[in-house]
Amino acid sequence: MTDMLRFDPAGAFLPQTGLEPSDVAQLGPQLEHLRDEVCDVDVKMLAGEVAIPDSKQPLDAGFYLLPERLLQAYEADRQTSELARLLATTKQLMSEVDRVVVLGIGGSYMGAKALMDACCQPYFNELTRGERGSRPRIYFEGNNVDNDASQGLLHLLGVPRAQVATGVDDSWGLVVISKSGGTLETASAFRQYLAGLESSVGGDAQKLRSRLIPVTGSSGKLHSLATHLGCPEIFPVPDGVGGRFSVLSAVGLVPAALMGINIMKLLAGAAAMNEHFRTTPSTDNVVLQYTAINHLMEVKRGATIRLLSVWSKALESAGMWYDQLLAESLGKFEKGAMPLTTVNTRDLHSRHQQHQEGRRDKMVNNVIVENYRFDPLPIGARPTDQDNLNDIADKTLPDVMSAAIQGTNEALRDDGRPSTNLYLPRVDEFTMGQFFQMLMLATVVEGKLLNMNPYGQPGVEAYKKNMNRILGR
């Protein structure tokens, strides 16, 4: 299928510093066994058909079949299914406001930010409302406790002036995302921005409810508050889906729909990756090959720093989403590679020296976009040639990018630095659905290879407990 991601591990097969193809082949049967565990055993456990052992608690494996479940439910019911209600609710909000603030932290916002950067125009918020297709500008907060950043956004929204909105252009809305509602960064921001929204609607309770979309668990502090406010729709973070695995649930889909992203194609891309994962032998399976190379480089060659080298600015936030996914899933019990996203060619001028000539503790995974959204931009000719570029005047920016990718990979290989190439046909919804699902599946399989549960997050819970103690709570 030409629209599917492609993975080329050839750059990792290096004498002395990398792997042999036989290393990966020998791991194949174990990978396929673990793949079957993900697709069969874990699904049955989550459905209650098989008891869940203590070693698998928590079992947040619901992300795997979520794309198919949501699409099938929508096909069966275009009125009351979750996707139908989500599309109707976001359509109503975008007709009333020109700005939306998305509150959430970690997995509650990072997937949505990745989708915005990947699938929307690069300067989406700077476009006119008409150029945005009447979609609202999108801002992210509640992901830190940075006083000045939050105050700056409140000033932009007119909150300190107690400005009452009189039309769509000065109206704004809120999407608040938290499974429990107890995460202090998001909960604090929600209290502050909710007060600002109340001022913006002039205390009109009906308008307040129409301009607030909560996404949360079936119980908890946020669910209780949203119910108290009378929110007409409270979208679920499904049981069995952890925060960092929730990008293809309402957590990512509500903001995506507000941005005008085609969430059906996004889910279809994830479903296509599921089918590939289920049915393709390990030798040609993108998920299993990616897992094998990175796992073996860590355990055989000590490559404990895992670089996601993205060759498009549009994928920087997607890389940060993956950083969190990998760090929280596998960074336990003194195990797990340290993830690091770099954006090239930008970061070649700030980090590449260390990556190529520093310690041999890195595995480089290039993410390469094959087709761009816009037409290729030529360098162009000038009557005078003081900058000495007329000899490449007919070359385009994609030509320069291709040369940079090839030159960098050749330099890495010449110095015995292992790398791989993950090819994205283009950056759009179908591709990003594949990308998210591939990396979530790969992370789970690698966790099983490391004999650990990839779902729990004890380190984060310790941080929350200590912070609350220091605050006297």
PANU-254659 format. One record per residue (C-alpha): residue number from 1; x, y, z; residue in three letters. Coordinates in steps of 0.05 Angstrom, whole numbers. Example, Ala and Ser with C-alpha at 12.3 -4.5 7.8 and 13.67 -1.06 7.14 Angstrom:
BEGIN
mikol n:1, X:246, Y:-90, Z:156, res:ALA
mikol n:2, X:273, Y:-21, Z:143, res:SER
This chain:
BEGIN
mikol n:1, X:0, Y:0, Z:0, res:MET
mikol n:2, X:33, Y:65, Z:-23, res:THR
mikol n:3, X:-1, Y:105, Z:33, res:ASP
mikol n:4, X:31, Y:64, Z:88, res:MET
mikol n:5, X:93, Y:82, Z:128, res:LEU
mikol n:6, X:158, Y:49, Z:107, res:ARG
mikol n:7, X:216, Y:30, Z:151, res:PHE
mikol n:8, X:287, Y:20, Z:126, res:ASP
mikol n:9, X:334, Y:-9, Z:179, res:PRO
mikol n:10, X:395, Y:-15, Z:132, res:ALA
mikol n:11, X:434, Y:41, Z:167, res:GLY
mikol n:12, X:434, Y:1, Z:231, res:ALA
mikol n:13, X:471, Y:-58, Z:200, res:PHE
mikol n:14, X:543, Y:-38, Z:213, res:LEU
mikol n:15, X:603, Y:-81, Z:232, res:PRO
mikol n:16, X:630, Y:-71, Z:302, res:GLN
mikol n:17, X:583, Y:-14, Z:322, res:THR
mikol n:18, X:515, Y:-36, Z:298, res:GLY
mikol n:19, X:475, Y:-100, Z:285, res:LEU
mikol n:20, X:475, Y:-159, Z:238, res:GLU
mikol n:21, X:411, Y:-177, Z:200, res:PRO
mikol n:22, X:414, Y:-244, Z:235, res:SER
mikol n:23, X:406, Y:-209, Z:303, res:ASP
mikol n:24, X:339, Y:-183, Z:281, res:VAL
mikol n:25, X:318, Y:-248, Z:248, res:ALA
mikol n:26, X:332, Y:-287, Z:311, res:GLN
mikol n:27, X:287, Y:-241, Z:351, res:LEU
mikol n:28, X:229, Y:-251, Z:301, res:GLY
mikol n:29, X:193, Y:-309, Z:334, res:PRO
mikol n:30, X:193, Y:-275, Z:401, res:GLN
mikol n:31, X:167, Y:-211, Z:371, res:LEU
mikol n:32, X:110, Y:-247, Z:336, res:GLU
mikol n:33, X:92, Y:-282, Z:401, res:HIS
mikol n:34, X:89, Y:-215, Z:437, res:LEU
mikol n:35, X:49, Y:-186, Z:379, res:ARG
mikol n:36, X:-2, Y:-242, Z:388, res:ASP
mikol n:37, X:-4, Y:-226, Z:463, res:GLU
mikol n:38, X:-22, Y:-154, Z:448, res:VAL
mikol n:39, X:-74, Y:-172, Z:396, res:CYS
mikol n:40, X:-106, Y:-231, Z:431, res:ASP
mikol n:41, X:-89, Y:-242, Z:505, res:VAL
mikol n:42, X:-89, Y:-169, Z:527, res:ASP
mikol n:43, X:-154, Y:-156, Z:490, res:VAL
mikol n:44, X:-188, Y:-215, Z:524, res:LYS
mikol n:45, X:-162, Y:-193, Z:592, res:MET
mikol n:46, X:-188, Y:-122, Z:582, res:LEU
mikol n:47, X:-256, Y:-150, Z:561, res:ALA
mikol n:48, X:-260, Y:-191, Z:625, res:GLY
mikol n:49, X:-255, Y:-258, Z:589, res:GLU
mikol n:50, X:-189, Y:-275, Z:622, res:VAL
mikol n:51, X:-165, Y:-255, Z:692, res:ALA
mikol n:52, X:-113, Y:-200, Z:693, res:ILE
mikol n:53, X:-51, Y:-220, Z:734, res:PRO
mikol n:54, X:-20, Y:-170, Z:783, res:ASP
mikol n:55, X:40, Y:-163, Z:737, res:SER
mikol n:56, X:-5, Y:-132, Z:683, res:LYS
mikol n:57, X:-39, Y:-82, Z:728, res:GLN
mikol n:58, X:-56, Y:-31, Z:704, res:PRO
mikol n:59, X:-74, Y:-58, Z:635, res:LEU
mikol n:60, X:-86, Y:4, Z:593, res:ASP
mikol n:61, X:-88, Y:-35, Z:528, res:ALA
mikol n:62, X:-154, Y:-4, Z:505, res:GLY
mikol n:63, X:-118, Y:43, Z:457, res:PHE
mikol n:64, X:-105, Y:-16, Z:409, res:TYR
mikol n:65, X:-175, Y:-28, Z:384, res:LEU
mikol n:66, X:-202, Y:42, Z:399, res:LEU
mikol n:67, X:-197, Y:68, Z:327, res:PRO
mikol n:68, X:-238, Y:11, Z:298, res:GLU
mikol n:69, X:-288, Y:14, Z:355, res:ARG
mikol n:70, X:-301, Y:89, Z:345, res:LEU
mikol n:71, X:-307, Y:83, Z:270, res:LEU
mikol n:72, X:-354, Y:23, Z:273, res:GLN
mikol n:73, X:-398, Y:57, Z:324, res:ALA
mikol n:74, X:-403, Y:119, Z:279, res:TYR
mikol n:75, X:-421, Y:78, Z:218, res:GLU
mikol n:76, X:-476, Y:44, Z:258, res:ALA
mikol n:77, X:-504, Y:108, Z:287, res:ASP
mikol n:78, X:-491, Y:177, Z:256, res:ARG
mikol n:79, X:-533, Y:212, Z:309, res:GLN
mikol n:80, X:-516, Y:189, Z:380, res:THR
mikol n:81, X:-449, Y:153, Z:373, res:SER
mikol n:82, X:-389, Y:185, Z:407, res:GLU
mikol n:83, X:-360, Y:212, Z:342, res:LEU
mikol n:84, X:-427, Y:239, Z:319, res:ALA
mikol n:85, X:-437, Y:277, Z:385, res:ARG
mikol n:86, X:-364, Y:301, Z:384, res:LEU
mikol n:87, X:-371, Y:329, Z:313, res:LEU
mikol n:88, X:-437, Y:363, Z:330, res:ALA
mikol n:89, X:-411, Y:394, Z:395, res:THR
mikol n:90, X:-346, Y:420, Z:364, res:THR
mikol n:91, X:-385, Y:447, Z:304, res:LYS
mikol n:92, X:-430, Y:486, Z:350, res:GLN
mikol n:93, X:-371, Y:515, Z:390, res:LEU
mikol n:94, X:-332, Y:536, Z:329, res:MET
mikol n:95, X:-392, Y:574, Z:304, res:SER
mikol n:96, X:-394, Y:616, Z:368, res:GLU
mikol n:97, X:-321, Y:632, Z:382, res:VAL
mikol n:98, X:-256, Y:653, Z:347, res:ASP
mikol n:99, X:-208, Y:626, Z:400, res:ARG
mikol n:100, X:-206, Y:562, Z:440, res:VAL
mikol n:101, X:-160, Y:547, Z:498, res:VAL
mikol n:102, X:-143, Y:473, Z:509, res:VAL
mikol n:103, X:-124, Y:458, Z:581, res:LEU
mikol n:104, X:-86, Y:394, Z:595, res:GLY
mikol n:105, X:-18, Y:366, Z:612, res:ILE
mikol n:106, X:24, Y:308, Z:587, res:GLY
mikol n:107, X:-16, Y:260, Z:545, res:GLY
mikol n:108, X:-78, Y:304, Z:555, res:SER
mikol n:109, X:-50, Y:357, Z:508, res:TYR
mikol n:110, X:13, Y:333, Z:472, res:MET
mikol n:111, X:-24, Y:292, Z:420, res:GLY
mikol n:112, X:-70, Y:349, Z:403, res:ALA
mikol n:113, X:-10, Y:397, Z:397, res:LYS
mikol n:114, X:25, Y:346, Z:352, res:ALA
mikol n:115, X:-37, Y:342, Z:308, res:LEU
mikol n:116, X:-43, Y:417, Z:302, res:MET
mikol n:117, X:30, Y:425, Z:281, res:ASP
mikol n:118, X:28, Y:367, Z:233, res:ALA
mikol n:119, X:-40, Y:375, Z:199, res:CYS
mikol n:120, X:-56, Y:449, Z:202, res:CYS
mikol n:121, X:-22, Y:505, Z:163, res:GLN
mikol n:122, X:44, Y:524, Z:196, res:PRO
mikol n:123, X:18, Y:592, Z:219, res:TYR
mikol n:124, X:-54, Y:571, Z:230, res:PHE
mikol n:125, X:-69, Y:620, Z:286, res:ASN
mikol n:126, X:-43, Y:679, Z:245, res:GLU
mikol n:127, X:-92, Y:667, Z:187, res:LEU
mikol n:128, X:-158, Y:704, Z:181, res:THR
mikol n:129, X:-221, Y:668, Z:203, res:ARG
mikol n:130, X:-239, Y:659, Z:131, res:GLY
mikol n:131, X:-171, Y:629, Z:114, res:GLU
mikol n:132, X:-180, Y:582, Z:174, res:ARG
mikol n:133, X:-246, Y:558, Z:146, res:GLY
mikol n:134, X:-282, Y:590, Z:205, res:SER
mikol n:135, X:-242, Y:546, Z:253, res:ARG
mikol n:136, X:-221, Y:579, Z:319, res:PRO
mikol n:137, X:-150, Y:596, Z:337, res:ARG
mikol n:138, X:-122, Y:544, Z:385, res:ILE
mikol n:139, X:-80, Y:556, Z:447, res:TYR
mikol n:140, X:-52, Y:507, Z:498, res:PHE
mikol n:141, X:-47, Y:519, Z:573, res:GLU
mikol n:142, X:-54, Y:481, Z:638, res:GLY
mikol n:143, X:10, Y:444, Z:619, res:ASN
mikol n:144, X:55, Y:482, Z:667, res:ASN
mikol n:145, X:50, Y:531, Z:725, res:VAL
mikol n:146, X:85, Y:588, Z:688, res:ASP
mikol n:147, X:55, Y:651, Z:716, res:ASN
mikol n:148, X:75, Y:698, Z:659, res:ASP
mikol n:149, X:55, Y:650, Z:603, res:ALA
mikol n:150, X:-14, Y:641, Z:632, res:SER
mikol n:151, X:-23, Y:715, Z:647, res:GLN
mikol n:152, X:-3, Y:731, Z:576, res:GLY
mikol n:153, X:-57, Y:687, Z:547, res:LEU
mikol n:154, X:-109, Y:714, Z:595, res:LEU
mikol n:155, X:-90, Y:785, Z:573, res:HIS
mikol n:156, X:-98, Y:764, Z:500, res:LEU
mikol n:157, X:-168, Y:738, Z:516, res:LEU
mikol n:158, X:-187, Y:804, Z:550, res:GLY
mikol n:159, X:-197, Y:772, Z:619, res:VAL
mikol n:160, X:-162, Y:826, Z:662, res:PRO
mikol n:161, X:-207, Y:879, Z:630, res:ARG
mikol n:162, X:-269, Y:838, Z:647, res:ALA
mikol n:163, X:-284, Y:843, Z:573, res:GLN
mikol n:164, X:-354, Y:817, Z:555, res:VAL
mikol n:165, X:-354, Y:788, Z:485, res:ALA
mikol n:166, X:-403, Y:820, Z:437, res:THR
mikol n:167, X:-391, Y:776, Z:375, res:GLY
mikol n:168, X:-355, Y:716, Z:348, res:VAL
mikol n:169, X:-289, Y:753, Z:337, res:ASP
mikol n:170, X:-279, Y:768, Z:411, res:ASP
mikol n:171, X:-312, Y:705, Z:439, res:SER
mikol n:172, X:-272, Y:645, Z:464, res:TRP
mikol n:173, X:-284, Y:576, Z:492, res:GLY
mikol n:174, X:-250, Y:523, Z:534, res:LEU
mikol n:175, X:-233, Y:450, Z:525, res:VAL
mikol n:176, X:-209, Y:420, Z:591, res:VAL
mikol n:177, X:-178, Y:351, Z:589, res:ILE
mikol n:178, X:-160, Y:309, Z:650, res:SER
mikol n:179, X:-178, Y:237, Z:665, res:LYS
mikol n:180, X:-181, Y:247, Z:740, res:SER
mikol n:181, X:-188, Y:322, Z:745, res:GLY
mikol n:182, X:-138, Y:321, Z:802, res:GLY
mikol n:183, X:-74, Y:341, Z:765, res:THR
mikol n:184, X:-56, Y:406, Z:798, res:LEU
mikol n:185, X:-29, Y:443, Z:736, res:GLU
mikol n:186, X:-92, Y:432, Z:696, res:THR
mikol n:187, X:-140, Y:439, Z:755, res:ALA
mikol n:188, X:-110, Y:506, Z:775, res:SER
mikol n:189, X:-113, Y:532, Z:704, res:ALA
mikol n:190, X:-185, Y:509, Z:696, res:PHE
mikol n:191, X:-206, Y:548, Z:757, res:ARG
mikol n:192, X:-172, Y:611, Z:730, res:GLN
mikol n:193, X:-196, Y:605, Z:658, res:TYR
mikol n:194, X:-266, Y:585, Z:679, res:LEU
mikol n:195, X:-272, Y:650, Z:718, res:ALA
mikol n:196, X:-247, Y:687, Z:657, res:GLY
mikol n:197, X:-298, Y:652, Z:613, res:LEU
mikol n:198, X:-354, Y:670, Z:661, res:GLU
mikol n:199, X:-334, Y:743, Z:653, res:SER
mikol n:200, X:-330, Y:736, Z:578, res:SER
mikol n:201, X:-402, Y:711, Z:573, res:VAL
mikol n:202, X:-427, Y:764, Z:622, res:GLY
mikol n:203, X:-447, Y:711, Z:673, res:GLY
mikol n:204, X:-495, Y:677, Z:624, res:ASP
mikol n:205, X:-497, Y:605, Z:650, res:ALA
mikol n:206, X:-524, Y:578, Z:585, res:GLN
mikol n:207, X:-470, Y:610, Z:544, res:LYS
mikol n:208, X:-418, Y:585, Z:593, res:LEU
mikol n:209, X:-441, Y:514, Z:585, res:ARG
mikol n:210, X:-442, Y:520, Z:509, res:SER
mikol n:211, X:-370, Y:545, Z:508, res:ARG
mikol n:212, X:-340, Y:491, Z:552, res:LEU
mikol n:213, X:-323, Y:420, Z:530, res:ILE
mikol n:214, X:-297, Y:374, Z:585, res:PRO
mikol n:215, X:-260, Y:310, Z:568, res:VAL
mikol n:216, X:-251, Y:266, Z:630, res:THR
mikol n:217, X:-262, Y:199, Z:663, res:GLY
mikol n:218, X:-329, Y:171, Z:683, res:SER
mikol n:219, X:-318, Y:197, Z:754, res:SER
mikol n:220, X:-271, Y:244, Z:790, res:GLY
mikol n:221, X:-263, Y:318, Z:806, res:LYS
mikol n:222, X:-270, Y:345, Z:735, res:LEU
mikol n:223, X:-329, Y:300, Z:720, res:HIS
mikol n:224, X:-363, Y:324, Z:784, res:SER
mikol n:225, X:-350, Y:397, Z:768, res:LEU
mikol n:226, X:-373, Y:390, Z:695, res:ALA
mikol n:227, X:-436, Y:356, Z:719, res:THR
mikol n:228, X:-448, Y:412, Z:770, res:HIS
mikol n:229, X:-441, Y:464, Z:715, res:LEU
mikol n:230, X:-491, Y:427, Z:672, res:GLY
mikol n:231, X:-446, Y:415, Z:612, res:CYS
mikol n:232, X:-489, Y:384, Z:558, res:PRO
mikol n:233, X:-433, Y:338, Z:535, res:GLU
mikol n:234, X:-377, Y:307, Z:576, res:ILE
mikol n:235, X:-332, Y:266, Z:530, res:PHE
mikol n:236, X:-298, Y:204, Z:558, res:PRO
mikol n:237, X:-226, Y:185, Z:569, res:VAL
mikol n:238, X:-243, Y:111, Z:561, res:PRO
mikol n:239, X:-229, Y:61, Z:616, res:ASP
mikol n:240, X:-168, Y:20, Z:597, res:GLY
mikol n:241, X:-136, Y:78, Z:559, res:VAL
mikol n:242, X:-79, Y:113, Z:596, res:GLY
mikol n:243, X:-64, Y:187, Z:585, res:GLY
mikol n:244, X:-2, Y:178, Z:541, res:ARG
mikol n:245, X:-40, Y:127, Z:498, res:PHE
mikol n:246, X:-102, Y:171, Z:491, res:SER
mikol n:247, X:-86, Y:213, Z:429, res:VAL
mikol n:248, X:-138, Y:176, Z:387, res:LEU
mikol n:249, X:-193, Y:182, Z:438, res:SER
mikol n:250, X:-234, Y:245, Z:452, res:ALA
mikol n:251, X:-171, Y:272, Z:485, res:VAL
mikol n:252, X:-140, Y:285, Z:417, res:GLY
mikol n:253, X:-203, Y:283, Z:374, res:LEU
mikol n:254, X:-241, Y:341, Z:406, res:VAL
mikol n:255, X:-185, Y:392, Z:394, res:PRO
mikol n:256, X:-170, Y:361, Z:326, res:ALA
mikol n:257, X:-242, Y:369, Z:303, res:ALA
mikol n:258, X:-241, Y:442, Z:326, res:LEU
mikol n:259, X:-179, Y:453, Z:282, res:MET
mikol n:260, X:-214, Y:424, Z:221, res:GLY
mikol n:261, X:-173, Y:360, Z:221, res:ILE
mikol n:262, X:-208, Y:301, Z:188, res:ASN
mikol n:263, X:-213, Y:255, Z:248, res:ILE
mikol n:264, X:-243, Y:199, Z:206, res:MET
mikol n:265, X:-180, Y:194, Z:164, res:LYS
mikol n:266, X:-138, Y:199, Z:227, res:LEU
mikol n:267, X:-173, Y:138, Z:257, res:LEU
mikol n:268, X:-172, Y:102, Z:190, res:ALA
mikol n:269, X:-96, Y:110, Z:188, res:GLY
mikol n:270, X:-90, Y:80, Z:258, res:ALA
mikol n:271, X:-136, Y:22, Z:238, res:ALA
mikol n:272, X:-93, Y:9, Z:177, res:ALA
mikol n:273, X:-31, Y:5, Z:221, res:MET
mikol n:274, X:-68, Y:-44, Z:267, res:ASN
mikol n:275, X:-83, Y:-88, Z:207, res:GLU
mikol n:276, X:-11, Y:-85, Z:185, res:HIS
mikol n:277, X:13, Y:-101, Z:255, res:PHE
mikol n:278, X:-34, Y:-161, Z:262, res:ARG
mikol n:279, X:-23, Y:-194, Z:195, res:THR
mikol n:280, X:48, Y:-178, Z:171, res:THR
mikol n:281, X:106, Y:-225, Z:187, res:PRO
mikol n:282, X:160, Y:-196, Z:231, res:SER
mikol n:283, X:208, Y:-191, Z:172, res:THR
mikol n:284, X:165, Y:-138, Z:139, res:ASP
mikol n:285, X:126, Y:-111, Z:199, res:ASN
mikol n:286, X:141, Y:-37, Z:210, res:VAL
mikol n:287, X:124, Y:-40, Z:284, res:VAL
mikol n:288, X:164, Y:-103, Z:299, res:LEU
mikol n:289, X:225, Y:-82, Z:257, res:GLN
mikol n:290, X:228, Y:-14, Z:291, res:TYR
mikol n:291, X:222, Y:-47, Z:359, res:THR
mikol n:292, X:275, Y:-99, Z:344, res:ALA
mikol n:293, X:328, Y:-50, Z:319, res:ILE
mikol n:294, X:320, Y:-2, Z:377, res:ASN
mikol n:295, X:316, Y:-56, Z:430, res:HIS
mikol n:296, X:376, Y:-94, Z:404, res:LEU
mikol n:297, X:418, Y:-31, Z:397, res:MET
mikol n:298, X:403, Y:-16, Z:470, res:GLU
mikol n:299, X:418, Y:-85, Z:499, res:VAL
mikol n:300, X:476, Y:-104, Z:452, res:LYS
mikol n:301, X:509, Y:-37, Z:438, res:ARG
mikol n:302, X:490, Y:5, Z:498, res:GLY
mikol n:303, X:451, Y:56, Z:456, res:ALA
mikol n:304, X:413, Y:84, Z:515, res:THR
mikol n:305, X:398, Y:151, Z:480, res:ILE
mikol n:306, X:345, Y:144, Z:426, res:ARG
mikol n:307, X:343, Y:202, Z:377, res:LEU
mikol n:308, X:281, Y:215, Z:336, res:LEU
mikol n:309, X:310, Y:257, Z:281, res:SER
mikol n:310, X:251, Y:289, Z:246, res:VAL
mikol n:311, X:265, Y:323, Z:179, res:TRP
mikol n:312, X:205, Y:370, Z:182, res:SER
mikol n:313, X:186, Y:424, Z:232, res:LYS
mikol n:314, X:115, Y:399, Z:227, res:ALA
mikol n:315, X:135, Y:337, Z:266, res:LEU
mikol n:316, X:171, Y:369, Z:325, res:GLU
mikol n:317, X:111, Y:365, Z:371, res:SER
mikol n:318, X:99, Y:294, Z:348, res:ALA
mikol n:319, X:170, Y:278, Z:369, res:GLY
mikol n:320, X:157, Y:309, Z:438, res:MET
mikol n:321, X:94, Y:267, Z:443, res:TRP
mikol n:322, X:137, Y:206, Z:430, res:TYR
mikol n:323, X:189, Y:229, Z:480, res:ASP
mikol n:324, X:135, Y:228, Z:534, res:GLN
mikol n:325, X:106, Y:161, Z:511, res:LEU
mikol n:326, X:174, Y:126, Z:513, res:LEU
mikol n:327, X:200, Y:159, Z:576, res:ALA
mikol n:328, X:139, Y:145, Z:619, res:GLU
mikol n:329, X:126, Y:76, Z:590, res:SER
mikol n:330, X:196, Y:46, Z:593, res:LEU
mikol n:331, X:236, Y:91, Z:639, res:GLY
mikol n:332, X:228, Y:47, Z:700, res:LYS
mikol n:333, X:269, Y:0, Z:744, res:PHE
mikol n:334, X:334, Y:32, Z:718, res:GLU
mikol n:335, X:316, Y:11, Z:647, res:LYS
mikol n:336, X:292, Y:45, Z:584, res:GLY
mikol n:337, X:326, Y:88, Z:532, res:ALA
mikol n:338, X:325, Y:164, Z:541, res:MET
mikol n:339, X:285, Y:194, Z:483, res:PRO
mikol n:340, X:307, Y:258, Z:449, res:LEU
mikol n:341, X:275, Y:292, Z:389, res:THR
mikol n:342, X:316, Y:334, Z:341, res:THR
mikol n:343, X:291, Y:375, Z:282, res:VAL
mikol n:344, X:334, Y:378, Z:221, res:ASN
mikol n:345, X:366, Y:411, Z:186, res:THR
mikol n:346, X:358, Y:462, Z:243, res:ARG
mikol n:347, X:390, Y:420, Z:298, res:ASP
mikol n:348, X:448, Y:396, Z:255, res:LEU
mikol n:349, X:479, Y:464, Z:271, res:HIS
mikol n:350, X:471, Y:456, Z:347, res:SER
mikol n:351, X:472, Y:383, Z:366, res:ARG
mikol n:352, X:499, Y:340, Z:310, res:HIS
mikol n:353, X:572, Y:347, Z:329, res:GLN
mikol n:354, X:559, Y:309, Z:394, res:GLN
mikol n:355, X:514, Y:258, Z:361, res:HIS
mikol n:356, X:565, Y:240, Z:308, res:GLN
mikol n:357, X:630, Y:247, Z:347, res:GLU
mikol n:358, X:608, Y:241, Z:419, res:GLY
mikol n:359, X:597, Y:177, Z:459, res:ARG
mikol n:360, X:571, Y:117, Z:421, res:ARG
mikol n:361, X:508, Y:113, Z:463, res:ASP
mikol n:362, X:458, Y:137, Z:411, res:LYS
mikol n:363, X:410, Y:105, Z:362, res:MET
mikol n:364, X:386, Y:153, Z:307, res:VAL
mikol n:365, X:317, Y:142, Z:278, res:ASN
mikol n:366, X:304, Y:189, Z:220, res:ASN
mikol n:367, X:233, Y:208, Z:203, res:VAL
mikol n:368, X:230, Y:231, Z:131, res:ILE
mikol n:369, X:172, Y:263, Z:94, res:VAL
mikol n:370, X:168, Y:242, Z:21, res:GLU
mikol n:371, X:116, Y:291, Z:-5, res:ASN
mikol n:372, X:104, Y:362, Z:19, res:TYR
mikol n:373, X:38, Y:400, Z:28, res:ARG
mikol n:374, X:60, Y:460, Z:-14, res:PHE
mikol n:375, X:93, Y:463, Z:-83, res:ASP
mikol n:376, X:169, Y:461, Z:-81, res:PRO
mikol n:377, X:200, Y:529, Z:-70, res:LEU
mikol n:378, X:260, Y:543, Z:-116, res:PRO
mikol n:379, X:323, Y:578, Z:-92, res:ILE
mikol n:380, X:316, Y:627, Z:-150, res:GLY
mikol n:381, X:365, Y:667, Z:-192, res:ALA
mikol n:382, X:389, Y:739, Z:-184, res:ARG
mikol n:383, X:422, Y:785, Z:-235, res:PRO
mikol n:384, X:482, Y:790, Z:-189, res:THR
mikol n:385, X:511, Y:730, Z:-153, res:ASP
mikol n:386, X:548, Y:756, Z:-92, res:GLN
mikol n:387, X:519, Y:699, Z:-49, res:ASP
mikol n:388, X:543, Y:649, Z:-101, res:ASN
mikol n:389, X:477, Y:611, Z:-106, res:LEU
mikol n:390, X:460, Y:619, Z:-180, res:ASN
mikol n:391, X:492, Y:552, Z:-194, res:ASP
mikol n:392, X:435, Y:519, Z:-155, res:ILE
mikol n:393, X:381, Y:570, Z:-173, res:ALA
mikol n:394, X:338, Y:516, Z:-204, res:ASP
mikol n:395, X:341, Y:473, Z:-141, res:LYS
mikol n:396, X:283, Y:473, Z:-92, res:THR
mikol n:397, X:280, Y:469, Z:-16, res:LEU
mikol n:398, X:259, Y:395, Z:-21, res:PRO
mikol n:399, X:322, Y:384, Z:-64, res:ASP
mikol n:400, X:365, Y:416, Z:-10, res:VAL
mikol n:401, X:330, Y:375, Z:44, res:MET
mikol n:402, X:341, Y:310, Z:6, res:SER
mikol n:403, X:415, Y:327, Z:-1, res:ALA
mikol n:404, X:420, Y:342, Z:73, res:ALA
mikol n:405, X:387, Y:276, Z:92, res:ILE
mikol n:406, X:431, Y:236, Z:46, res:GLN
mikol n:407, X:494, Y:273, Z:67, res:GLY
mikol n:408, X:479, Y:265, Z:141, res:THR
mikol n:409, X:464, Y:191, Z:135, res:ASN
mikol n:410, X:528, Y:180, Z:95, res:GLU
mikol n:411, X:568, Y:217, Z:149, res:ALA
mikol n:412, X:536, Y:175, Z:204, res:LEU
mikol n:413, X:550, Y:111, Z:167, res:ARG
mikol n:414, X:622, Y:130, Z:151, res:ASP
mikol n:415, X:633, Y:141, Z:226, res:ASP
mikol n:416, X:599, Y:76, Z:246, res:GLY
mikol n:417, X:538, Y:110, Z:276, res:ARG
mikol n:418, X:475, Y:66, Z:268, res:PRO
mikol n:419, X:412, Y:98, Z:240, res:SER
mikol n:420, X:345, Y:79, Z:209, res:THR
mikol n:421, X:296, Y:114, Z:163, res:ASN
mikol n:422, X:221, Y:117, Z:175, res:LEU
mikol n:423, X:187, Y:145, Z:113, res:TYR
mikol n:424, X:121, Y:183, Z:117, res:LEU
mikol n:425, X:87, Y:188, Z:48, res:PRO
mikol n:426, X:63, Y:257, Z:70, res:ARG
mikol n:427, X:42, Y:293, Z:133, res:VAL
mikol n:428, X:-33, Y:287, Z:136, res:ASP
mikol n:429, X:-87, Y:255, Z:178, res:GLU
mikol n:430, X:-81, Y:184, Z:150, res:PHE
mikol n:431, X:-6, Y:184, Z:159, res:THR
mikol n:432, X:-8, Y:214, Z:229, res:MET
mikol n:433, X:-59, Y:161, Z:250, res:GLY
mikol n:434, X:-9, Y:108, Z:228, res:GLN
mikol n:435, X:49, Y:144, Z:261, res:PHE
mikol n:436, X:16, Y:149, Z:329, res:PHE
mikol n:437, X:-10, Y:78, Z:329, res:GLN
mikol n:438, X:56, Y:49, Z:305, res:MET
mikol n:439, X:96, Y:82, Z:361, res:LEU
mikol n:440, X:45, Y:64, Z:415, res:MET
mikol n:441, X:46, Y:-9, Z:392, res:LEU
mikol n:442, X:122, Y:-10, Z:387, res:ALA
mikol n:443, X:128, Y:18, Z:458, res:THR
mikol n:444, X:82, Y:-35, Z:486, res:VAL
mikol n:445, X:119, Y:-91, Z:450, res:VAL
mikol n:446, X:186, Y:-64, Z:474, res:GLU
mikol n:447, X:160, Y:-61, Z:545, res:GLY
mikol n:448, X:143, Y:-134, Z:541, res:LYS
mikol n:449, X:213, Y:-149, Z:514, res:LEU
mikol n:450, X:241, Y:-114, Z:575, res:LEU
mikol n:451, X:195, Y:-155, Z:620, res:ASN
mikol n:452, X:160, Y:-94, Z:647, res:MET
mikol n:453, X:89, Y:-65, Z:646, res:ASN
mikol n:454, X:91, Y:-6, Z:598, res:PRO
mikol n:455, X:29, Y:26, Z:627, res:TYR
mikol n:456, X:39, Y:47, Z:700, res:GLY
mikol n:457, X:77, Y:110, Z:719, res:GLN
mikol n:458, X:103, Y:107, Z:791, res:PRO
mikol n:459, X:152, Y:164, Z:782, res:GLY
mikol n:460, X:99, Y:214, Z:763, res:VAL
mikol n:461, X:55, Y:194, Z:821, res:GLU
mikol n:462, X:113, Y:206, Z:869, res:ALA
mikol n:463, X:123, Y:276, Z:841, res:TYR
mikol n:464, X:49, Y:292, Z:850, res:LYS
mikol n:465, X:49, Y:266, Z:921, res:LYS
mikol n:466, X:110, Y:307, Z:941, res:ASN
mikol n:467, X:84, Y:371, Z:908, res:MET
mikol n:468, X:18, Y:366, Z:945, res:ASN
mikol n:469, X:54, Y:353, Z:1011, res:ARG
mikol n:470, X:98, Y:415, Z:1001, res:ILE
mikol n:471, X:36, Y:457, Z:986, res:LEU
mikol n:472, X:4, Y:432, Z:1051, res:GLY
mikol n:473, X:-51, Y:392, Z:1018, res:ARG
